[in-house]
Every structure is written in C-alpha cells, then in structure tokens.
C-alpha cells in the first residue's frame, strides 16, 4: 500500500503544481486585466488583431483637478489619493457586473457588456446604478477628508452605449487587452466635457433613451472630433 502511494506521489505533486500555477496565473490576470479579459487570454486569445465587436455601456471617468493634486502632493501622497479615488469607483462598477479595463493615470475605462440575461436597457441601468454608488462612496470619502481638513475629490463621468472593439491591440511585441472604437471615443468626449458644462455625469442620447426618467436634456453640443452636434443629457 505504501509503495503504491509513493508511486502516485510524484505525478500527483506535478498535477498539484500545475493547478497551483494556473490558479496563480488566473488571479494575476484578473487583477491586472480584468476577469473576462483574463479568461480570454488564458484561452489563447493573444494574437494582435484578435478583436470582437460587442455591445456595451461604456464608462469613462477622470479625477478633476488631478494635475493640481499631483503638483502639490508628494508622490506617495498622490498615489494614496488616487487609490482612495479608485476604491470609490471600482467596487461600484464590479458590483453591477461591469469590467474595469484600464486605469489611465487618474482615469477609468470600464464596460458593462451585453450578456445573456441582460438587455441594452439593463446595461445602461447597471452603469447608472454604479455611477450613483460611486458618487455615494465619494461623498463618504469626502466627509472623512473634511474631518481631516482636506479638500474634497470630484470626478467627471461620461456614459454611452454602442458597439465596442474588444480585444488585443498594440505592437508586435506589446499588446493591450482593451476596448476602443467610435463609441469609446464619444464616451471620452462626454467625460472631458463635464467640467465645461458644470455637470458631474454626462450621457449620450442613446444612453438617455434607456434611462429617460434619470436624465435632464442639455440640447445639442459640439464635440471635438465629431462633425455634428451631439444631443447630451445630464444624469440626475
């Protein structure tokens, strides 16, 4: 019996090591590129140009006044501030089945994809609810900051829904698993325009159609890079 177990020991140890390495790789990919993107990478979707067109609500946000914060704070304190900011946003996105694809300095790119059991309206409602939760978490953070006599944090957010190019983009030797395309560009323009128009969250006409009771019309607005004015709405 002991001899038989000893014969099994080596192959079982190898199998255990393989499973442990795979779990470690899965956890690392989930942390750095997100759950869905990580799963695709593990499945071998790693060639440049491996891109799918998916329907998704798109979230692009950035921290207001980030340049000033970076100028007046030490590097360590600025990173701590960014982490506090992201702690308000990322859990809210993930609780509503969204996927954070990228941190761009002080910004966040996330999507709420159309999946089985969720409609286009459901994608927008999920993004809307995540936005409200992120605002509430930021309000709570700002109360704690006020207790320490620190200035509040604010972020601008653009929300849109449309076709997204989702997959591997980059150079021959360095790839990024991300989302891009005209719909993402529009969401980015909305986020950038929040400061100018004095609203924290701007949404497109397509997004507003899914949540008509939650928006205020702002009329057509010119957007840089677009050859037509875009009907914009503010999220209540």
GINORZI-V859935 format. One record per residue. RES is the residue in one letter. PSI is psi as a letter, one per 40 degrees, with the letter a starting at -180 (none if undefined). Layout:
# GINORZI-V859935
res=(RES/RES)
psi=(PSI/PSI)
This chain:
# GINORZI-V859935
res=(X/X/X/X/X/X/X/X/X/X/X/X/X/X/X/X/X/X/X/X/X/X/X/X/X/X/X/X/X/X/X/X/X/X/X/X/X/X/X/X/X/X/X/X/X/X/X/X/X/X/X/X/X/X/X/X/X/X/X/X/X/X/X/X/X/X/X/X/X/X/X/X/X/X/X/X/X/X/X/X/X/X/X/X/X/X/X/X/X/X/X/X/X/X/X/X/X/X/X/X/X/X/X/X/X/X/X/X/X/X/X/X/X/X/X/X/X/X/X/X/X/X/X/X/X/X/X/X/X/X/X/X/X/X/X/X/X/X/X/X/X/X/X/X/X/X/X/X/X/X/X/X/X/X/X/X/X/X/X/X/X/X/X/X/X/X/X/X/X/X/X/X/X/X/X/X/X/X/X/X/X/X/X/X/X/X/X/X/X/X/X/X/X/X/X/X/X/X/X/X/X/X/X/X/X/X/X/X/X/X/X/X/X/X/X/X/X/X/X/X/X/X/X/X/X/X/X/X/X/X/X/X/X/X/X/X)
psi=(d/d/d/d/d/d/d/e/d/d/d/d/d/d/d/d/d/d/d/d/d/d/d/d/d/d/d/d/d/d/d/d/e/i/d/d/d/d/d/d/d/d/e/e/g/e/i/h/e/g/h/i/h/i/h/i/h/h/h/h/i/i/h/i/e/d/d/d/d/d/d/e/i/i/d/d/d/d/d/d/d/d/d/d/d/d/d/d/d/d/d/d/d/d/d/f/f/i/h/h/d/i/h/g/b/e/i/h/h/i/i/g/i/h/i/h/e/h/i/d/d/d/d/d/d/d/d/d/d/d/d/d/d/d/d/d/d/d/d/d/d/d/d/d/d/d/d/e/f/i/i/i/i/i/i/i/h/h/h/i/h/a/h/h/h/h/a/h/i/a/i/d/e/h/i/h/h/a/h/a/i/d/d/d/d/d/d/d/d/d/d/d/e/d/d/d/e/f/i/d/h/i/i/i/d/d/d/d/d/d/f/d/e/e/i/h/h/e/i/h/h/h/h/h/e/h/e/i/i/h/h/i/i/h/h/none)
